[in-house]
Amino acid sequence: MDKTCLECSEKIVGREDKKFCSDGCRNAYNNKINKDSTNYMRNINNKLRKNYRILSELNGEGKSKTTKTKLLSKGFDFEYLTTILSTKTGNTYYFVYDQGYMPLDHDFYVLVKKDI
C-alpha cells in the first residue's frame, strides 16, 4: 500500500511510519496546524509577549522596583497576564510566564522572576 505525504500528497519513499516526503513538507504542515487560528488569539499572544518583554527589560537582575507610570509609558497592559500567585503571607503576585510583579504603595511595583 502506497502512503502519501500529509502535506503535498506525493508518494512517500522510505520508512513505513514516515508521514511526509521531506522536511519542508513536515515543517509546512506543522506550521499550518500550530499557527494562531484566529486574530483574537494572535492579538492576545502579542500582548502577552509585549508585557513579557517589558518586564524582562525592567527586571534584568531578577528583582527590582519600578513605577506604574514607567510600565504604562512602555505600553504595559495590566489586563494580560498568565498566572496569579497568592503567598502564605497574603501577598499577591501577577505573572506573565516567569516574570512577575506585585503592587506596592504609591503606584510602585516590585518586579520578580520566578525560578523555573
Secondary structure, DSSP 8 states (H G I E B T S, - for coil): ---B-TTT--B--S-TT---SSHHHHHHHHHHHHS--SHHHHHHHHHHHHHHHHHHHH-TTSEEEEEHHHHHHTT--TT--SEEEE-TTS-EEEEETTEEEEE-GGGEEEEEE---
